[in-house]
Amino acid sequence: MPNMRLTKNPMPSQKADVRNKNFKEVALGYTEEMAIDEAQRCLNCKNKPCVEGCPVKIHIPEFIACVAKGDFAAAYEIISRSSSLPAVCGRVCPQESQCESKCVRGIKGEAVGIGRLERFVADWHNAQENVTVNKPESNGHKVAIIGSGPSGLTCAGDLAKKGYEVTVFEALHVAGGVLVYGIPEFRLPKVIVQKEIDTLKALGVKIETNMVIGKVLSIDELMREYGFEAVFIGSGAGLPRFMNIPGENLNGVFSANEFLTRINLMKAYKEGSHTPVYRAKKVCVVGGGNVAMDAARCAKRLGSDVTIVYRRTEAELPARREEVEHAMEEGIKFQMLTNPTEVLGDENGWVKGMLCQEMELGEPDEKGRRRPIPKEGAMCTLECDAVIMSIGTSPNPLIKSTTAGLEVNAHGGIIVNEDGLTSRDGVYAGGDAVTGAATVILAMGAGKTAASAIDEAIAKNAE
């Protein structure tokens, strides 16, 4: 009989007043006993609604049934059929709005902790010492992947499993894309990312770092001179946006991208790091998404008094509820219904505060969120000595500017069809390079779709 308890097993975590001073992982993970107990809450529904909520279509009830029996190896084998990055997804995917939102157990209680179980299974697998990866026999076809973020790694993994000779070209000196430069250590330890990448390498995936496609090589050269039959563009959306308000060029104003890259990729939080980061006394983070929460929580760990400034209310925050709660628990303040109009500077050109317009909510916008409108005559000044702008990112225009015939939309996103095919024959794209900044799991889904389409197209051309 299923375990009919209405609540999921809570995730063991560091205490808030301890974790806000270190960069160790916040969530500590389930024990074997907790995982088995949680898995036994699954009803193993005939129609499997949770699978429909998963962008990469993991066979969720099947892997959970294996966990319930204590067969963790079988559970991992099932997950890995669909996902190349299970330890990553179990940590950073918004399960509450995807697979878990479809869980029948959520109707009269809490959904099964699908993400927590995926993380447990992946961590259990990665802890085994004698794991072997069976490298498929080469089918003689070559595919290039631009970018080693979640969409690129997923596409690479799926193609490698089919025998393709896959080479991933990464612009930075370390593979992983946003998983290594964007997501903090306390949410996603980098040893976890490296373990997933090592698994892909064992499948035969080659990774070339310090390769800025569009500068070192062009897409045309990859296909014409290096013999790649298809190219997948998974270059992400690393171009930060700013508000274009007075004072944004002052010392002490950062994009969230730069701030997080310095901390996560360059390890600026460590003593003796070669890459410095400004440790401000008071920081204002502008924005309300997951990246804003990451930046705010990093600044808090560096010793700053941190305030998140958002133009709507707490109810409209786009960040995951879990991340908002963690930020609040860690002592981060929230200044709602507030929109910056100017960054104020001192006589030496450093930030000393922000002039802000107080807001109120009007009618819903096209996304269903109530539109913020200025409250007439209501202004306020926030004291701070650093501002982190986290209001979104756009795809870098480099690949578009060096690839003839590659169509993009008004926001710089590459235009693709339902299979991820661009306006250029043999060139596919997916993830943030297409959609703009989105979630890891949606990028993985796009990489998976493109891999299937590439395989089908190459097979058809070979006939």
HELIX and SHEET records of a PDB file:
HELIX    1   1 ALA A   16  ARG A   19  1                                   4    
HELIX    2   2 GLU A   32  ALA A   39  1                                   8    
HELIX    3   3 PRO A   49  GLU A   52  1                                   4    
HELIX    4   4 ILE A   60  ALA A   68  1                                   9    
HELIX    5   5 PHE A   72  SER A   82  1                                  11    
HELIX    6   6 PRO A   86  VAL A   92  1                                   7    
HELIX    7   7 GLN A   95  SER A   97  5                                   3    
HELIX    8   8 GLU A  100  LYS A  102  5                                   3    
HELIX    9   9 VAL A  104  GLY A  106  5                                   3    
HELIX   10  10 ILE A  114  ALA A  127  1                                  14    
HELIX   11  11 PRO A  150  LYS A  161  1                                  12    
HELIX   12  12 VAL A  178  TYR A  181  1                                   4    
HELIX   13  13 LYS A  190  ALA A  202  1                                  13    
HELIX   14  14 ILE A  219  ARG A  224  1                                   6    
HELIX   15  15 ALA A  256  ASN A  264  1                                   9    
HELIX   16  16 ASN A  290  ARG A  301  1                                  12    
HELIX   17  17 GLU A  314  GLU A  316  5                                   3    
HELIX   18  18 ARG A  321  GLU A  329  1                                   9    
HELIX   19  19 LEU A  398  SER A  401  1                                   4    
HELIX   20  20 ASP A  432  THR A  435  1                                   4    
HELIX   21  21 VAL A  440  ALA A  462  1                                  23    
SHEET    1   A 5 LYS A 206  GLU A 208  0                                        
SHEET    2   A 5 GLU A 165  PHE A 169  1                                        
SHEET    3   A 5 LYS A 142  ILE A 146  1                                        
SHEET    4   A 5 ALA A 230  ILE A 233  1                                        
SHEET    5   A 5 VAL A 427  ALA A 429  1                                        
SHEET    1   B 2 LEU A 239  PRO A 240  0                                        
SHEET    2   B 2 THR A 393  SER A 394 -1                                        
SHEET    1   C 5 VAL A 253  SER A 255  0                                        
SHEET    2   C 5 ALA A 386  MET A 389  1                                        
SHEET    3   C 5 LYS A 282  VAL A 286  1                                        
SHEET    4   C 5 ASP A 305  VAL A 309  1                                        
SHEET    5   C 5 LYS A 333  GLN A 335  1                                        
SHEET    1   D 3 THR A 338  GLY A 345  0                                        
SHEET    2   D 3 VAL A 351  PRO A 364 -1                                        
SHEET    3   D 3 ARG A 370  GLU A 383 -1                                        
END                                                                             
